[in-house]
Amino acid sequence: MEWLEFKPWTREVEQRLANQAARLHTLSQPVAKPQVTLAQAYHLQSLLRRCPRTNPWGHPSAEC
């Protein structure tokens, strides 16, 4: 039975497991829904219109 001969984890592995558990705990908490107002949506649209459209996949410009 190999599992009886398991050597304890190193300190680095224990720290990584603890960090991962902390991240999972943080992600499992319920998140409050953000309240976006109509004014904020219009402001975001105006900011996006100022930026040039990008086309990283090479699609025709009509699809941007």
C-alpha positions as CSV (number, residue, x, y, z in Angstrom):
1,M,0.0,0.0,0.0
2,E,1.9,2.9,-1.4
3,W,-0.3,5.6,0.2
4,L,0.8,4.6,3.6
5,E,4.4,5.4,2.6
6,F,3.4,8.9,1.4
7,K,6.0,11.5,2.4
8,P,4.7,14.9,3.6
9,W,4.5,17.7,1.2
10,T,7.2,20.3,1.0
11,R,6.6,23.7,2.4
12,E,6.4,25.2,-1.1
13,V,3.6,22.7,-2.1
14,E,1.7,23.4,1.1
15,Q,1.9,27.1,0.4
16,R,0.7,26.7,-3.1
17,L,-2.2,24.5,-2.0
18,A,-3.1,27.1,0.7
19,N,-3.0,29.9,-1.9
20,Q,-5.2,27.9,-4.3
21,A,-7.7,27.2,-1.5
22,A,-7.8,30.9,-0.6
23,R,-8.5,31.8,-4.3
24,L,-11.2,29.2,-4.6
25,H,-12.8,30.5,-1.4
26,T,-12.8,34.0,-2.7
27,L,-14.3,33.0,-6.0
28,S,-17.0,30.9,-4.3
29,Q,-18.4,34.0,-2.5
30,P,-21.5,35.5,-4.1
31,V,-20.8,38.6,-6.1
32,A,-23.1,41.7,-5.9
33,K,-24.5,42.6,-9.3
34,P,-23.1,46.0,-10.4
35,Q,-25.6,48.8,-10.9
36,V,-25.0,50.3,-14.3
37,T,-27.0,53.5,-15.1
38,L,-28.1,54.6,-18.5
39,A,-25.7,57.6,-18.3
40,Q,-22.8,55.2,-17.7
41,A,-23.8,53.1,-20.7
42,Y,-24.0,56.1,-22.9
43,H,-20.6,57.3,-21.6
44,L,-19.1,53.9,-22.4
45,Q,-20.5,53.9,-25.9
46,S,-19.0,57.4,-26.5
47,L,-15.6,56.2,-25.3
48,L,-15.7,53.2,-27.5
49,R,-16.7,55.3,-30.6
50,R,-13.5,57.4,-30.0
51,C,-11.3,54.4,-30.3
52,P,-10.5,52.9,-33.7
53,R,-12.0,49.5,-34.4
54,T,-9.5,46.7,-34.3
55,N,-9.6,43.6,-36.5
56,P,-7.2,41.1,-35.1
57,W,-8.7,38.1,-36.9
58,G,-8.6,39.5,-40.5
59,H,-12.3,39.7,-41.1
60,P,-13.7,42.2,-43.6
61,S,-14.0,45.6,-42.1
62,A,-17.8,45.4,-42.5
63,E,-17.9,42.8,-39.7
64,C,-16.1,45.0,-37.1
